[in-house]
Amino acid sequence: MLDFTALPALTHGTLLRTPPRPAPVHQLLLDSRRIGQATGSVFFALRGPQHNGHVYMPELYARGVRLFVVDRAAEIPGGLLAYPEAGILLVDDALDALQTVAAAHRRRFRVPVLGVTGSNGKTIVKEWLAQLLAPDELICKSPRSYNSQVGVPLSVWELNATHTLGIFEAGISQRHEMARLARIMQPTLGLFTNIGTAHDAGFTNHREKVEEKMQLFLDVDTLFYCLDHELIHAAAQQHLPEHRTFTWSRLHPHLAHVAVTVAESSGDRMVARVSLARPLPQEHTFTLPFADEPSVENALHALAVLLWRQVPAAEIQHRLDRLQPVAMRLEMKQALNDCYVLDDTYNNDLAGLNLALDVLARQPRRGRRTLILSDVLESGLAGAELYARVAAQLATHGVERLVGVGLEIKHHQALFQQVEATFYNTTDDFLRQFRPDAFHQETILVKGARRFGFERIVTAFQRQIHGTVLEVDLEALAQNLNFYRSRIQPGTRLMVMVKAFAYGSGSYEVANLLEFHRADYLAVAYTDEGVSLRQHGISLPIMVMNPSPDAFQVLRQYHLEPEIYSFERLHDYLTAARQQPLPAIHLKLDTGMRRLGFSETDLPELCALLRDNAAHLRVASALTHLAGADEEQHNSFSEQQLAAFQRMTPQLEEALGYSILKHALNSAGILRFPEAHMDMVRLGIGLYGVEATGREQDALRPVSTLRTTISQVKTLPPGETVGYSRRGQAVEYERRIATLAIGYADGYDRRFGNGAGEVVVRGQRAPIIGNVCMDMCMVDVTHISAARAGDVAEIFGPQLPLPELASRIGTIPYELLTNVSERVKRVFFTE
Ligand SMILES: *Cc1c(COP(=O)(O)O)cnc(C)c1O
């Protein structure tokens, strides 16, 4: 085990503080929110455009972390004296040091490592190869898609002496990054999946991108690739002699090691005929359990590796039959008795368990955190040590209840005495004894190795849910947040509007994510929205825009900060504040919206009141709202508003005798008036994936997808009408009509009726026919012959963008989002 005192020589760093005792390095820690075990963790204080790791040192130290790698001595909060028990290493660049440490770890193990890169399919190819080679090897692989400049070091760090093969993926977005990843990973084998348009921005052309990716493979003994990608083939020929490549092809069978011809392809499988010239001429036929092109290409890459290893054909087929689609994201599902289930039923190794527990720990508290866990496989550790580590992870992640399934975990049940635990021999045993009422208001992580078939457990937990679902992609939300963050100065604060059920997306899930990503403030419209966030454990400052005057005590109790917009409200608040201290307020200034707020002519009176009551009242901020921030035509009006605001606020500050936060801009304003960000901006619709100015929509990812299912498909003879009032007009030909399980009570606007709206079924648009009913509506699917009951219909989402849909009925995306009724179940996705 590497000791901390070996790091200075390795990284050319200087020990600012020598650890008082030997300090073996067990974990590399980059994120203060993800402390597993503090002892033996080394924190690398990385920095990014919006982020400086040094800031978290006091918090980490308080939580027991004792080893730090920093690159700015002057930025250590409190100076060295604040960390008497610590070891602190100063290096030139903390990221570089992290990579050097990982590279040194990698060098200790003389095992083959397969590096996977390419534009698409990296994670799937890696996961499939791990599945297909599992019978022969003990594999260490990157968790999920840990393939970046920090992901690769963390992946490689997981290697230990028991592994016989490493499979790691590498992803880059700029030039010169791949050489760094190659230095860490030191691959002996390589697989180049393909080249496409992903991450094009950092490169001048595809050739340059291929050349950059090739840097991973310069020292490999064998590179696997598909010869049909011409640029990849050219680059491989340039850098590697023929005998260090192993190729497959569908277009040039005589040039490749493996020639593939498609014999037959149907909906869900493909039969491939494969011939090899070497070592002996041979022909085989394999059935791949997929037929879509990306899956087929990924599977053929994996197949090439197996053929190269000379795994017998019958055995290859046997393994292919058990190949599973890879779940790329953790799904959060609403379940019975107010529980939520985090579905991670695909694999179960230690690194993956740790990641999934991180996600569990980040969920808002709704009662207990529960884990349903199968035997942990492929760890290379003896049972006692393995389950002791699992038990430690449960403790650090606040798991209170464990259901263990499998003989091994049951055998080690004595290690789990700190949680409420029950054990079963098999999944069937669990299901036989399953009593729904034994789970109540819990967040349940279901994590099992594939062969335990835990998807059956998830199904058992899922309430019979209404066919209409709003999917909220929390990962997209986080990306949109980062996009707006990249547009504001590091010192500008970010308030996020989570009013109206977070624009329909689900208040506490969104608020929880925002808290995790360190937003500065939240804002809601009404007091009870704020109370509900507090009851779900949200601790960020919250502004309430329209507090009810009779509930000031509630504001106090839940520490909610009211917006005050009139003298009447101010007097009420002051009266209450004289009895008992109340939270700070936000002053709303009306500069032209003419809705709520103090006008410029109110200022003298307002200032006098503030001055006289300085002892009872604290003002946190002053704000105004632009009437036309999103449109060019209102620019001069917006500028007048901003100028008025800038005239008014100094007077307030003068009266108060201290400075307050000043903020004016919503999502559109953030992008259009960068010079007016002031102390804080208020992000709303942009977070939810709609770019209100319409100019930078491509920079955002859609967050919400509203989808429903087809309940029935009918064939209508010519001349028949559809629905209420016979509004679905008769036509001359035979039609197929699908009835969808969504209506205006779900928030699907009646104005979409009679052809105004469309939905997407099997990738094609289908127009609404007849009137939208309360719980249902009908679409014409005559041209979509495959449409049948049970199919999903997208109402809005990636295939049917909200702005388009809104304009069809003359409204704005805000209305469509917030109209989705609360009876529609929200399903949340995270990475
Ligand atoms: C809703 C709201 C915002 C956010 O507006 P978006 O257009 O959704 O970005 C900002 N400020 C105030 C006062 C709001 O009410």
The ligand as an SDF file (V2000), in Angstrom:
LIG
                    3D

 15 15  0  0  0  0  0  0  0  0999 V2000
  -40.5350   33.1870  -11.9710 C   0  0  0  0  0  0  0  0  0  0  0  0
  -39.6370   34.2870  -11.7230 C   0  0  0  0  0  0  0  0  0  0  0  0
  -38.3230   34.3210  -12.2370 C   0  0  0  0  0  0  0  0  0  0  0  0
  -37.7980   33.2800  -13.1860 C   0  0  0  0  0  0  0  0  0  0  0  0
  -38.2500   33.5640  -14.4940 O   0  0  0  0  0  0  0  0  0  0  0  0
  -37.8720   32.6190  -15.7260 P   0  0  0  0  0  0  0  0  0  0  0  0
  -38.3600   33.3680  -16.9010 O   0  0  0  0  0  0  0  0  0  0  0  0
  -38.5760   31.3560  -15.5180 O   0  0  0  0  0  0  0  0  0  0  0  0
  -36.4050   32.4750  -15.6960 O   0  0  0  0  0  0  0  0  0  0  0  0
  -37.4890   35.3460  -11.8470 C   0  0  0  0  0  0  0  0  0  0  0  0
  -37.9250   36.3180  -11.0060 N   0  0  0  0  0  0  0  0  0  0  0  0
  -39.1860   36.3450  -10.5240 C   0  0  0  0  0  0  0  0  0  0  0  0
  -39.5900   37.4440   -9.6230 C   0  0  0  0  0  0  0  0  0  0  0  0
  -40.0770   35.3390  -10.8760 C   0  0  0  0  0  0  0  0  0  0  0  0
  -41.3180   35.3760  -10.3930 O   0  0  0  0  0  0  0  0  0  0  0  0
  1  2  1  0
  2  3  1  0
  2 14  2  0
  3  4  1  0
  3 10  2  0
  4  5  1  0
  5  6  1  0
  6  7  2  0
  6  8  1  0
  6  9  1  0
 10 11  1  0
 11 12  2  0
 12 13  1  0
 12 14  1  0
 14 15  1  0
M  END
$$$$
